C-alpha cells in the first residue's frame, strides 16, 4: 500500500495558562489516505479544531504543540521553517474555517479576493486569476458573471461555496473543513456537502471533515475518528463503527441520533 498522505503521530497540544498548562489534545494518532474523506467527530471543546490548527501550524498563543509528529508525504510539518510552510499552506493543505462564509472581506469584490490568493501563492496575473476564478465558480454552481459582486450580495450558502471555491483554486492535496456548514439550514447544508463529495471524487483530493454531527459525517466519510476530552477513542471504517462501535462514548453518540419511525411519510408523498 502507498504511504498515507497525512500521518498524525502522538500529537499533544497544550494551552498555556497563568497557573500551568492544560492539555487539550493528548497522544492523538491517525492517518488520512490519498483521495480519502476522513471524519473527526466529537462534542464541542473536545479538541477537534485544535488538531486542525496544529496540522496547518496556525495555532496561536496560548496554544502550543507540546509533542508528536505531523507528516505530510513523510515530511514533518512541525519541523519546517516558516518559509517552507508558506508553500504548504493553501497550496498543498487548504482549510475552510468555522463560519467560513464570514471570512470573506466585505470591502473587496470576490474577484479581487481570488486574485489575492492566486497571486500570492502562484504569481498569477489578474487575467489568469479571473480565468481560474470563473472556472471555480462554475464548479460550485455560481454564475461567473457574479465575480464582481461583493460578499454581502450573496446568500449564506453561496458565500460558503465561494470560500470552498477559493480553497480549491490552488488544487491542494488535502482540504480541512472545520464545521463548514454549521450556520446553514439543513437543505443548503446537504447541497453544499454533496457538491464537496462530487468535487472530491472528480479531483481526487483528500478531506479532513470536522463536525459534532456523527450522522452527517457517516453519510460523507470513508473512515471516522471519535474524540472525547482531547483523546481519540476510536477510529475505523464508517460502516464498522456505525454497526458495532467499540467505545461506550461512540455508542452514546449513535444513540443520540433521532430515528424516524417507519410509519412517517415524506412531506408531499402521494398516498
Backbone as JSON, one array per atom type, in Angstrom:
{
  "sequence": "XXXXXXXXXXXXXXXXXXXXXXXXXXXXXXXXXXXXXXXXXXXXXXXXXXXXXXXXXXXXXXXXXXXXXXXXXXXXXXXXXXXXXXXXXXXXXXXXXXXXXXXXXXXXXXXXXXXXXXXXXXXXXXXXXXXXXXXXXXXXXXXXXXXXXXXXXXXXXXXXXXXXXXXXXXXXXXXXXXXXXXXXXXXXXXXXXXXXXXXXXXXXXXXXXXXXXXXXXXXXXXXXXXXXXXXXXXXXXXXXXXXXXXXXXXXXXXXXXXXXXXXXXXXXXXX",
  "N": [[0.84, -1.2, 0.0], [0.4, 2.32, -0.66], [2.08, 5.1, 0.9], [0.35, 6.89, 3.49], [-1.24, 10.07, 2.84], [-1.32, 12.03, 4.87], [-0.01, 11.82, 8.13], [-0.65, 11.72, 11.46], [0.96, 11.65, 14.48], [1.01, 10.69, 17.76], [0.2, 13.18, 18.84], [0.33, 16.01, 20.92], [-1.24, 18.79, 22.35], [-1.08, 21.76, 24.11], [-2.65, 24.26, 26.17], [-1.4, 27.15, 27.38], [-1.63, 28.41, 30.56], [-2.06, 30.83, 33.23], [-1.6, 29.53, 35.63], [-0.32, 27.21, 34.9], [-0.3, 24.48, 32.51], [-2.84, 23.36, 30.29], [-3.77, 20.34, 28.91], [-5.08, 20.01, 25.89], [-5.24, 18.32, 23.69], [-4.4, 14.99, 23.53], [-1.97, 12.68, 22.88], [-2.75, 11.89, 20.22], [-3.29, 9.99, 17.3], [-3.57, 9.38, 13.85], [-4.25, 8.48, 10.4], [-4.57, 9.89, 7.09], [-5.56, 8.87, 4.03], [-4.66, 9.05, 0.52], [-7.03, 10.66, -1.48], [-9.08, 10.17, 0.3], [-11.98, 10.66, 2.38], [-11.93, 11.66, 5.53], [-13.33, 11.64, 8.7], [-13.65, 13.59, 11.67], [-15.06, 13.42, 14.69], [-17.01, 14.6, 17.51], [-17.95, 16.13, 20.65], [-18.44, 19.69, 21.26], [-15.49, 21.43, 22.17], [-13.82, 19.26, 22.48], [-11.4, 19.08, 21.23], [-11.15, 18.98, 18.46], [-10.95, 21.16, 16.54], [-8.6, 22.23, 17.5], [-6.75, 20.31, 16.72], [-6.92, 20.62, 13.93], [-5.86, 23.21, 13.58], [-3.31, 22.73, 14.53], [-2.29, 20.98, 12.59], [-2.05, 22.65, 10.36], [-0.28, 24.42, 11.34], [-1.21, 26.81, 12.41], [-1.8, 27.47, 14.95], [-2.26, 29.66, 17.65], [-0.84, 31.55, 20.4], [-2.6, 31.15, 23.47], [-2.12, 28.48, 22.69], [-0.09, 25.61, 22.14], [1.96, 23.33, 20.48], [2.9, 20.52, 22.02], [4.1, 18.07, 21.62], [4.84, 15.21, 19.47], [4.3, 14.22, 15.98], [3.58, 15.53, 12.72], [3.08, 14.45, 9.66], [3.38, 15.14, 6.3], [3.25, 13.54, 3.41], [5.5, 12.21, 4.38], [7.13, 14.25, 5.33], [7.9, 16.17, 8.15], [5.77, 18.47, 9.33], [5.93, 19.99, 11.62], [8.55, 20.54, 12.0], [9.32, 22.16, 9.96], [10.72, 25.17, 8.59], [9.32, 28.5, 8.69], [9.3, 29.71, 6.16], [9.28, 27.53, 4.38], [6.82, 26.49, 5.05], [5.05, 28.27, 3.9], [4.73, 27.41, 1.31], [3.39, 25.1, 1.71], [0.98, 25.62, 3.09], [-2.28, 26.24, 1.99], [-1.52, 25.81, -0.74], [-0.89, 23.08, -0.7], [-2.16, 22.12, 1.54], [-5.33, 23.05, 2.2], [-7.76, 25.08, 3.96], [-11.0, 25.27, 5.24], [-12.58, 27.34, 7.3], [-14.37, 27.43, 10.49], [-17.58, 28.98, 10.39], [-17.11, 29.92, 7.82], [-18.24, 31.45, 5.8], [-18.23, 33.99, 6.76], [-15.66, 34.79, 6.55], [-14.87, 36.09, 4.31], [-13.66, 39.14, 2.89], [-15.51, 41.97, 3.47], [-15.22, 44.37, 2.12], [-14.07, 44.01, -0.3], [-14.37, 43.1, -3.72], [-15.4, 39.85, -4.87], [-13.86, 38.75, -6.93], [-11.41, 40.1, -6.62], [-10.55, 38.98, -4.26], [-10.08, 36.34, -4.95], [-7.93, 36.85, -6.66], [-5.98, 37.86, -4.91], [-5.29, 35.56, -3.41], [-4.4, 33.74, -5.42], [-2.37, 35.18, -6.74], [-0.58, 35.61, -4.64], [0.32, 33.01, -4.03], [0.94, 31.75, -6.44], [1.81, 33.61, -8.25], [0.12, 34.48, -10.23], [-1.27, 36.42, -12.92], [-3.64, 39.16, -13.16], [-5.51, 38.57, -15.14], [-5.15, 35.81, -15.43], [-5.89, 34.97, -12.88], [-8.59, 35.69, -12.88], [-9.6, 34.01, -14.86], [-9.2, 31.52, -13.66], [-10.81, 31.84, -11.41], [-13.35, 32.07, -12.59], [-13.58, 29.49, -13.6], [-13.65, 28.03, -11.18], [-15.96, 29.07, -10.01], [-17.89, 28.05, -11.76], [-17.6, 25.35, -11.14], [-18.65, 25.22, -8.55], [-21.22, 25.95, -8.93], [-22.02, 28.66, -9.32], [-22.87, 31.56, -11.16], [-20.41, 32.87, -13.35], [-20.51, 35.54, -13.94], [-20.98, 36.85, -11.6], [-18.7, 37.38, -10.24], [-17.76, 39.95, -9.82], [-19.25, 40.97, -7.8], [-19.9, 42.01, -4.36], [-19.3, 40.37, -1.16], [-21.63, 40.66, 0.5], [-23.7, 40.6, -1.25], [-24.38, 38.05, -1.8], [-26.08, 35.02, -0.88], [-26.02, 33.16, 2.26], [-25.39, 30.44, 1.8], [-24.25, 30.62, -0.76], [-22.02, 32.22, -0.25], [-20.61, 30.45, 1.32], [-20.01, 28.52, -0.61], [-18.33, 30.03, -2.19], [-16.09, 30.42, -0.55], [-15.2, 27.78, -0.38], [-14.61, 27.42, -3.07], [-12.47, 29.23, -3.41], [-10.61, 28.0, -1.78], [-10.24, 25.61, -3.2], [-9.08, 26.55, -5.48], [-6.3, 26.54, -5.63], [-5.69, 23.94, -5.95], [-5.22, 22.02, -3.75], [-3.78, 19.16, -2.01], [-4.93, 18.22, 0.28], [-7.84, 19.06, 2.02], [-8.98, 20.73, 4.79], [-11.89, 20.81, 6.54], [-13.56, 22.57, 8.77], [-16.22, 22.27, 10.66], [-17.91, 23.21, 8.43], [-20.49, 23.94, 7.6], [-22.1, 24.84, 9.64], [-23.64, 27.15, 10.19], [-25.7, 27.1, 8.39], [-28.91, 26.28, 6.92], [-30.51, 23.02, 6.91], [-31.12, 22.08, 4.35], [-29.57, 23.6, 2.53], [-27.12, 22.98, 3.6], [-26.89, 20.22, 3.04], [-26.86, 20.32, 0.21], [-24.43, 21.68, -0.28], [-22.51, 19.98, 0.88], [-22.9, 17.64, -0.59], [-22.01, 18.58, -2.99], [-19.32, 19.02, -2.41], [-18.47, 16.37, -2.05], [-18.87, 15.4, -4.66], [-17.0, 17.0, -6.05], [-14.68, 16.13, -4.8], [-14.55, 13.44, -5.57], [-14.15, 13.77, -8.26], [-11.78, 15.28, -8.51], [-9.99, 14.17, -6.74], [-8.77, 14.96, -4.31], [-7.91, 14.81, -0.78], [-9.89, 14.84, 2.25], [-10.26, 16.25, 5.43], [-12.79, 16.15, 7.53], [-14.46, 17.91, 9.89], [-16.69, 17.75, 12.54], [-19.45, 17.93, 14.89], [-21.54, 16.41, 14.32], [-22.35, 13.32, 14.01], [-24.02, 11.72, 12.46], [-24.26, 13.13, 10.04], [-21.59, 13.04, 9.24], [-21.27, 10.29, 8.84], [-22.62, 9.89, 6.49], [-20.96, 10.95, 4.59], [-18.22, 10.28, 4.84], [-15.36, 8.04, 4.48], [-13.84, 6.84, 6.51], [-13.93, 7.3, 10.09], [-12.99, 9.15, 13.02], [-13.37, 9.3, 16.53], [-13.53, 11.74, 18.97], [-12.91, 12.38, 22.43], [-12.76, 14.39, 25.15], [-10.21, 15.42, 24.43], [-8.86, 13.16, 23.56], [-8.39, 10.58, 21.13], [-10.67, 8.21, 20.8], [-11.64, 6.18, 19.23], [-11.2, 4.79, 16.0], [-12.14, 4.02, 12.71], [-13.57, 2.2, 9.88], [-16.5, 3.62, 8.47], [-18.85, 2.09, 8.29], [-18.3, -0.05, 9.95], [-17.99, 1.22, 12.46], [-20.49, 2.36, 12.77], [-22.17, 0.15, 12.93], [-21.09, -1.54, 14.89], [-19.94, -0.09, 17.28], [-16.99, 0.32, 19.24], [-16.33, 1.75, 21.52], [-17.8, 3.08, 24.48], [-18.61, 5.77, 24.5], [-18.86, 6.34, 21.78], [-21.0, 4.67, 21.16], [-22.99, 5.98, 22.58], [-23.1, 8.4, 21.2], [-24.11, 7.54, 18.7], [-26.53, 6.6, 19.63], [-27.78, 8.95, 20.24], [-28.75, 9.99, 17.92], [-31.67, 10.96, 16.34], [-34.27, 8.71, 15.43], [-36.44, 8.15, 12.82], [-39.75, 6.86, 12.91], [-40.95, 4.0, 11.05], [-43.44, 4.48, 10.01], [-43.62, 7.13, 9.37], [-44.15, 9.45, 6.79], [-42.66, 10.92, 3.87], [-42.73, 14.44, 3.39], [-45.23, 15.62, 1.3], [-45.55, 13.22, 0.01], [-47.19, 10.88, -2.04], [-50.23, 9.22, -1.42]],
  "CA": [[0.0, 0.0, 0.0], [1.16, 3.56, -0.69], [2.15, 5.83, 2.16], [-0.75, 7.85, 3.66], [-0.92, 11.46, 2.54], [-1.07, 12.71, 6.14], [0.12, 10.97, 9.3], [-0.55, 12.41, 12.75], [1.54, 10.67, 15.39], [1.21, 11.02, 19.18], [0.1, 14.64, 18.93], [-0.08, 16.66, 22.16], [-1.37, 20.25, 22.25], [-1.38, 22.38, 25.4], [-2.97, 25.68, 26.28], [-0.62, 27.66, 28.49], [-2.42, 29.25, 31.45], [-1.27, 31.5, 34.27], [-1.27, 28.59, 36.69], [0.2, 25.97, 34.34], [-0.73, 24.13, 31.15], [-3.97, 22.45, 30.14], [-3.57, 19.51, 27.72], [-6.33, 19.96, 25.14], [-5.16, 17.16, 22.8], [-3.47, 14.07, 24.19], [-1.5, 11.43, 22.26], [-3.66, 11.58, 19.11], [-2.66, 9.46, 16.09], [-4.44, 8.87, 12.78], [-3.77, 8.68, 9.02], [-5.53, 10.2, 6.03], [-5.04, 8.34, 2.78], [-4.9, 9.85, -0.68], [-8.38, 10.53, -2.0], [-9.99, 9.71, 1.35], [-12.71, 11.58, 3.25], [-11.77, 11.2, 6.91], [-14.1, 12.49, 9.6], [-13.27, 13.7, 13.08], [-16.31, 13.77, 15.37], [-16.94, 14.76, 18.95], [-18.68, 17.28, 21.16], [-17.71, 20.95, 21.3], [-14.47, 21.51, 23.19], [-13.08, 18.0, 22.65], [-10.06, 19.2, 20.64], [-11.16, 18.78, 17.01], [-10.39, 22.33, 15.86], [-7.21, 22.36, 17.94], [-5.98, 19.43, 15.83], [-6.88, 21.25, 12.6], [-4.91, 24.33, 13.62], [-1.97, 22.17, 14.7], [-1.86, 20.43, 11.31], [-1.69, 23.76, 9.47], [0.62, 25.29, 12.1], [-1.86, 28.1, 12.59], [-2.1, 27.63, 16.37], [-1.8, 30.93, 18.23], [-0.81, 31.53, 21.86], [-1.8, 30.3, 24.36], [-1.98, 27.1, 22.23], [1.3, 25.23, 21.87], [2.14, 21.91, 20.19], [3.85, 20.06, 23.03], [4.79, 16.85, 21.23], [4.3, 14.42, 18.38], [4.7, 14.49, 14.61], [2.56, 15.67, 11.69], [3.85, 14.15, 8.46], [2.74, 15.28, 5.01], [4.09, 12.78, 2.49], [6.73, 11.85, 5.06], [7.86, 15.43, 5.85], [7.33, 16.61, 9.41], [5.38, 19.88, 9.25], [6.29, 20.69, 12.86], [9.97, 20.89, 11.94], [9.57, 23.01, 8.8], [10.81, 26.62, 8.82], [8.13, 29.24, 8.25], [9.37, 29.96, 4.72], [8.84, 26.31, 3.7], [5.39, 26.32, 5.32], [4.28, 29.11, 3.0], [4.42, 26.63, 0.13], [2.5, 24.0, 2.11], [-0.36, 26.16, 3.4], [-3.18, 26.63, 0.91], [-1.18, 25.14, -1.99], [-0.94, 21.63, -0.5], [-3.21, 21.91, 2.55], [-6.26, 24.16, 2.29], [-8.63, 24.98, 5.14], [-12.27, 26.01, 5.3], [-12.72, 27.56, 8.73], [-15.71, 27.57, 11.06], [-18.23, 30.22, 9.94], [-16.27, 30.33, 6.69], [-18.88, 32.45, 4.95], [-17.94, 35.3, 7.32], [-14.24, 35.07, 6.43], [-14.63, 36.92, 3.14], [-13.5, 40.56, 3.18], [-16.73, 42.62, 2.97], [-14.89, 45.59, 1.38], [-13.44, 43.65, -1.57], [-15.13, 42.25, -4.64], [-14.96, 38.46, -4.77], [-12.78, 38.54, -7.91], [-10.16, 40.59, -6.05], [-10.11, 38.06, -3.22], [-9.45, 35.24, -5.68], [-6.63, 37.29, -7.17], [-5.05, 37.95, -3.77], [-4.83, 34.21, -3.08], [-3.66, 33.13, -6.53], [-1.14, 35.94, -6.98], [0.35, 35.39, -3.52], [0.87, 31.66, -3.99], [1.37, 31.26, -7.75], [2.28, 34.69, -9.11], [-0.82, 34.63, -11.35], [-1.68, 37.76, -13.31], [-5.06, 39.43, -12.91], [-6.29, 37.84, -16.13], [-5.07, 34.38, -15.08], [-6.69, 34.78, -11.67], [-10.01, 35.75, -13.22], [-9.95, 32.79, -15.59], [-9.29, 30.44, -12.68], [-11.98, 32.11, -10.57], [-14.53, 31.71, -13.38], [-13.62, 28.03, -13.61], [-14.06, 27.54, -9.87], [-17.36, 29.43, -9.83], [-18.7, 27.07, -12.5], [-17.55, 24.09, -10.41], [-19.51, 25.25, -7.35], [-22.58, 26.29, -9.32], [-22.33, 30.09, -9.25], [-22.57, 32.2, -12.45], [-19.14, 33.6, -13.37], [-20.8, 36.97, -14.03], [-21.13, 37.43, -10.26], [-17.39, 37.57, -9.62], [-17.54, 41.36, -9.49], [-20.11, 41.36, -6.68], [-19.34, 42.0, -3.02], [-19.83, 39.24, -0.39], [-22.96, 40.85, 1.06], [-24.69, 40.42, -2.3], [-24.62, 36.62, -1.94], [-26.71, 34.34, 0.26], [-25.07, 32.45, 3.12], [-24.93, 29.24, 1.12], [-23.37, 30.99, -1.87], [-20.74, 32.66, 0.33], [-19.89, 29.24, 1.72], [-19.48, 27.93, -1.84], [-17.22, 30.88, -2.66], [-14.93, 30.1, 0.27], [-14.72, 26.47, -0.82], [-14.01, 27.61, -4.4], [-11.15, 29.86, -3.23], [-9.74, 26.96, -1.22], [-9.94, 24.64, -4.24], [-8.42, 27.2, -6.63], [-4.87, 26.2, -5.65], [-5.62, 22.48, -6.13], [-4.49, 21.37, -2.64], [-3.91, 17.71, -1.87], [-5.76, 17.96, 1.45], [-8.67, 20.17, 2.47], [-9.52, 20.59, 6.15], [-13.17, 21.51, 6.63], [-13.87, 22.62, 10.2], [-17.64, 22.66, 10.82], [-18.07, 24.17, 7.33], [-21.87, 24.3, 7.27], [-22.83, 24.96, 10.9], [-24.58, 28.28, 10.21], [-26.62, 26.99, 7.27], [-30.04, 25.38, 7.14], [-30.17, 21.64, 6.56], [-31.23, 21.87, 2.91], [-28.37, 24.18, 1.91], [-26.01, 22.18, 4.11], [-26.8, 18.98, 2.25], [-26.46, 20.67, -1.16], [-23.0, 22.03, -0.32], [-21.69, 18.81, 1.18], [-22.97, 16.74, -1.75], [-21.14, 19.17, -4.01], [-17.94, 18.73, -2.0], [-18.21, 14.95, -2.35], [-18.74, 15.29, -6.12], [-15.71, 17.59, -6.43], [-13.61, 15.28, -4.29], [-14.46, 12.23, -6.39], [-13.66, 14.17, -9.58], [-10.42, 15.83, -8.49], [-9.13, 13.24, -6.01], [-8.12, 15.46, -3.1], [-8.34, 14.22, 0.49], [-10.64, 15.76, 3.09], [-10.46, 16.06, 6.87], [-14.08, 16.77, 7.79], [-14.6, 18.03, 11.34], [-18.04, 18.13, 12.94], [-20.01, 17.21, 16.04], [-22.71, 15.7, 13.8], [-21.89, 11.99, 13.6], [-24.9, 11.22, 11.41], [-23.84, 13.81, 8.82], [-20.28, 12.5, 8.88], [-21.43, 8.92, 8.37], [-23.12, 9.91, 5.11], [-19.96, 11.52, 3.7], [-16.82, 9.87, 5.03], [-14.96, 6.65, 4.36], [-13.48, 6.43, 7.88], [-14.14, 8.36, 11.07], [-12.39, 9.06, 14.34], [-14.23, 9.9, 17.55], [-12.77, 12.41, 20.01], [-13.52, 12.56, 23.74], [-11.91, 15.07, 26.12], [-8.85, 15.56, 23.94], [-8.28, 11.89, 23.15], [-9.05, 9.85, 20.04], [-11.05, 6.96, 21.47], [-11.99, 5.12, 18.27], [-11.02, 5.08, 14.58], [-12.48, 2.86, 11.9], [-14.47, 2.32, 8.75], [-17.76, 4.18, 8.93], [-19.85, 1.03, 8.46], [-17.92, -0.81, 11.14], [-18.26, 1.99, 13.67], [-21.94, 2.58, 12.92], [-22.85, -1.1, 13.27], [-20.56, -2.15, 16.1], [-18.96, 0.8, 17.92], [-16.24, -0.36, 20.3], [-16.23, 2.58, 22.72], [-19.1, 3.43, 25.05], [-18.97, 7.13, 24.1], [-19.33, 6.25, 20.4], [-22.35, 4.09, 21.2], [-23.91, 7.02, 23.05], [-23.27, 9.35, 20.1], [-25.04, 6.94, 17.76], [-27.84, 6.51, 20.28], [-28.39, 10.28, 20.33], [-29.29, 10.36, 16.62], [-33.11, 10.63, 16.29], [-34.68, 7.72, 14.43], [-37.84, 8.31, 12.42], [-40.47, 5.58, 12.8], [-41.21, 3.56, 9.68], [-44.75, 4.95, 9.54], [-43.55, 8.54, 8.96], [-44.04, 9.61, 5.35], [-42.01, 12.12, 3.38], [-43.66, 15.54, 3.12], [-45.62, 15.66, -0.1], [-45.63, 11.88, -0.55], [-48.52, 10.51, -2.56], [-50.79, 8.02, -0.78]],
  "C": [[0.88, 1.25, 0.0], [1.11, 4.24, 0.67], [0.96, 6.77, 2.29], [-0.3, 9.27, 3.3], [-0.53, 12.2, 3.81], [-1.0, 11.69, 7.26], [0.27, 11.85, 10.53], [-0.13, 11.38, 13.78], [1.73, 11.27, 16.78], [1.18, 12.53, 19.43], [-0.4, 15.09, 20.3], [-0.14, 18.17, 21.92], [-1.81, 20.78, 23.6], [-1.89, 23.8, 25.19], [-2.29, 26.19, 27.54], [-1.43, 28.68, 29.28], [-1.52, 29.87, 32.51], [-0.8, 30.53, 35.34], [-0.77, 27.24, 36.17], [-0.32, 25.73, 32.94], [-1.9, 23.16, 31.2], [-3.78, 21.67, 28.85], [-4.91, 19.32, 27.02], [-6.39, 18.78, 24.18], [-4.06, 16.26, 23.35], [-3.22, 12.82, 23.35], [-2.4, 10.97, 21.11], [-2.87, 11.12, 17.89], [-3.73, 9.0, 15.11], [-3.77, 9.16, 11.43], [-4.92, 9.16, 8.15], [-4.9, 9.76, 4.72], [-5.34, 9.27, 1.61], [-6.31, 9.58, -1.2], [-9.42, 10.11, -0.98], [-10.71, 10.89, 2.02], [-12.67, 10.99, 4.66], [-12.48, 12.17, 7.83], [-13.57, 12.45, 11.02], [-14.47, 14.26, 13.82], [-16.08, 13.91, 16.86], [-17.64, 16.03, 19.37], [-17.81, 18.53, 21.13], [-16.71, 20.95, 22.45], [-13.62, 20.27, 23.36], [-11.7, 18.03, 22.0], [-10.01, 19.07, 19.13], [-10.5, 19.95, 16.26], [-8.94, 22.56, 16.26], [-6.3, 21.5, 17.08], [-5.84, 20.06, 14.45], [-5.86, 22.38, 12.56], [-3.48, 23.83, 13.81], [-1.43, 21.64, 13.38], [-1.37, 21.53, 10.38], [-0.68, 24.71, 10.11], [0.07, 26.72, 12.19], [-2.25, 28.34, 14.05], [-1.5, 28.93, 16.88], [-1.75, 30.81, 19.75], [-2.19, 31.85, 22.41], [-1.67, 28.84, 23.92], [-0.53, 26.82, 21.86], [1.36, 23.72, 21.62], [3.26, 21.37, 21.06], [4.61, 18.81, 22.62], [4.12, 16.16, 20.08], [4.85, 14.83, 17.03], [3.46, 14.66, 13.73], [3.27, 15.58, 10.36], [2.98, 14.3, 7.22], [3.67, 14.66, 3.97], [5.48, 12.52, 3.09], [7.52, 13.01, 5.62], [7.15, 15.96, 7.08], [7.05, 18.11, 9.36], [5.82, 20.67, 10.48], [7.76, 21.1, 12.88], [10.31, 21.81, 10.77], [9.77, 24.46, 9.21], [9.6, 27.32, 8.21], [8.14, 29.47, 6.74], [8.9, 28.73, 3.93], [7.35, 26.09, 3.89], [4.52, 27.14, 4.38], [3.88, 28.36, 1.73], [3.43, 25.51, 0.44], [1.08, 24.52, 2.35], [-1.03, 26.64, 2.13], [-2.81, 25.96, -0.41], [-1.28, 23.62, -1.86], [-1.97, 21.24, 0.56], [-4.07, 23.17, 2.59], [-7.17, 23.98, 3.5], [-9.85, 25.86, 4.97], [-12.62, 26.12, 6.77], [-14.18, 27.52, 9.17], [-16.26, 28.94, 10.67], [-17.46, 30.8, 8.75], [-16.9, 31.44, 5.87], [-18.67, 33.86, 5.49], [-16.45, 35.67, 7.19], [-13.89, 35.87, 5.18], [-14.54, 38.39, 3.55], [-14.7, 41.32, 2.62], [-16.46, 43.84, 2.1], [-14.28, 45.3, 0.02], [-14.39, 42.82, -2.42], [-14.56, 40.83, -4.6], [-13.81, 38.19, -5.74], [-11.43, 38.98, -7.36], [-9.63, 39.65, -4.97], [-9.52, 36.78, -3.83], [-8.05, 35.65, -6.13], [-5.59, 37.38, -6.06], [-4.43, 36.58, -3.47], [-3.93, 33.65, -4.18], [-2.36, 33.86, -6.82], [-0.11, 35.68, -5.89], [1.04, 34.03, -3.63], [1.38, 31.15, -5.34], [1.95, 32.34, -8.65], [1.36, 34.96, -10.29], [-1.11, 36.1, -11.63], [-3.17, 37.94, -13.02], [-5.93, 38.63, -13.88], [-6.29, 36.33, -15.83], [-5.92, 34.07, -13.85], [-8.18, 34.77, -12.01], [-10.45, 34.49, -13.96], [-10.1, 31.61, -14.63], [-10.52, 30.6, -11.8], [-13.27, 31.75, -11.3], [-14.7, 30.19, -13.43], [-14.14, 27.48, -12.29], [-15.52, 27.9, -9.57], [-18.27, 28.43, -10.55], [-18.74, 25.74, -11.75], [-18.51, 24.07, -9.23], [-20.9, 25.8, -7.66], [-22.97, 27.73, -9.15], [-21.99, 30.72, -10.59], [-21.29, 33.03, -12.37], [-19.36, 35.11, -13.42], [-20.87, 37.64, -12.66], [-19.79, 37.63, -9.55], [-17.14, 39.01, -9.17], [-18.45, 41.87, -8.38], [-19.33, 41.34, -5.37], [-19.97, 40.85, -2.22], [-21.26, 39.43, 0.1], [-24.06, 40.66, 0.03], [-25.02, 38.94, -2.55], [-25.36, 36.1, -0.71], [-25.63, 33.63, 1.08], [-24.51, 31.21, 2.45], [-23.99, 29.54, -0.03], [-22.01, 31.48, -1.35], [-19.92, 31.45, 0.78], [-19.28, 28.56, 0.5], [-18.28, 28.72, -2.34], [-15.95, 30.56, -1.86], [-14.34, 28.75, -0.13], [-14.04, 26.59, -2.18], [-12.63, 28.24, -4.3], [-10.15, 28.83, -2.71], [-9.31, 25.97, -2.31], [-9.12, 25.22, -5.39], [-6.96, 26.84, -6.75], [-4.63, 24.69, -5.78], [-4.83, 21.8, -5.0], [-4.71, 19.87, -2.62], [-4.87, 17.34, -0.74], [-6.54, 19.22, 1.78], [-9.21, 19.84, 3.85], [-10.78, 21.44, 6.23], [-13.64, 21.44, 8.08], [-15.27, 23.17, 10.4], [-18.06, 23.61, 9.7], [-19.49, 24.63, 7.07], [-22.73, 24.55, 8.51], [-23.91, 26.02, 10.85], [-25.65, 28.19, 9.13], [-27.79, 26.07, 7.6], [-29.75, 24.02, 6.52], [-30.24, 21.38, 5.05], [-29.98, 22.37, 2.2], [-27.13, 23.39, 2.35], [-25.82, 20.92, 3.28], [-26.34, 19.27, 0.83], [-24.96, 20.92, -1.24], [-22.14, 20.8, -0.09], [-21.74, 17.78, 0.05], [-22.07, 17.26, -2.87], [-19.67, 18.93, -3.69], [-17.56, 17.3, -2.33], [-18.03, 14.75, -3.85], [-17.39, 15.83, -6.59], [-14.56, 16.71, -6.0], [-13.44, 14.04, -5.16], [-13.91, 12.55, -7.77], [-12.19, 14.54, -9.56], [-9.47, 15.06, -7.59], [-8.4, 13.78, -4.82], [-8.66, 14.73, -1.87], [-9.04, 15.28, 1.32], [-10.56, 15.31, 4.55], [-11.69, 16.86, 7.23], [-14.35, 16.73, 9.29], [-16.02, 18.49, 11.68], [-18.41, 17.42, 14.23], [-21.18, 16.33, 15.61], [-22.27, 14.35, 13.22], [-22.74, 11.44, 12.45], [-24.53, 11.83, 10.06], [-22.52, 13.23, 8.33], [-20.39, 11.1, 8.29], [-21.91, 8.86, 6.93], [-22.04, 10.32, 4.11], [-18.64, 10.78, 3.68], [-16.6, 8.38, 4.81], [-14.61, 6.07, 5.75], [-13.72, 7.61, 8.81], [-13.34, 8.07, 12.33], [-13.26, 9.8, 15.32], [-13.35, 10.44, 18.67], [-13.59, 12.52, 21.3], [-12.49, 13.18, 24.68], [-10.44, 15.08, 25.7], [-8.19, 14.29, 23.47], [-9.09, 11.29, 22.0], [-9.39, 8.46, 20.56], [-11.39, 5.84, 20.51], [-11.78, 5.63, 16.86], [-11.39, 3.84, 13.79], [-13.32, 3.2, 10.7], [-15.85, 2.74, 9.23], [-18.83, 3.11, 9.14], [-19.57, 0.23, 9.73], [-18.3, -0.07, 12.41], [-19.76, 2.2, 13.86], [-22.66, 1.32, 13.37], [-22.38, -1.69, 14.59], [-19.51, -1.25, 16.75], [-18.3, 0.12, 19.12], [-16.24, 0.43, 21.6], [-17.62, 3.01, 23.19], [-19.55, 4.82, 24.62], [-19.49, 7.13, 22.66], [-20.73, 5.68, 20.35], [-23.37, 5.14, 21.64], [-24.15, 8.07, 21.96], [-24.26, 8.8, 19.07], [-26.45, 6.88, 18.34], [-28.55, 7.85, 20.36], [-28.99, 10.74, 19.01], [-30.77, 10.0, 16.57], [-33.41, 9.66, 15.16], [-36.15, 7.94, 14.11], [-38.52, 6.96, 12.37], [-40.81, 5.26, 11.36], [-42.5, 4.12, 9.13], [-44.71, 6.4, 9.08], [-43.33, 8.64, 7.46], [-43.34, 10.92, 5.02], [-43.07, 13.17, 3.1], [-43.97, 15.57, 1.62], [-45.77, 14.29, -0.75], [-47.07, 11.56, -0.95], [-48.98, 9.23, -1.87], [-50.93, 6.9, -1.79]]
}
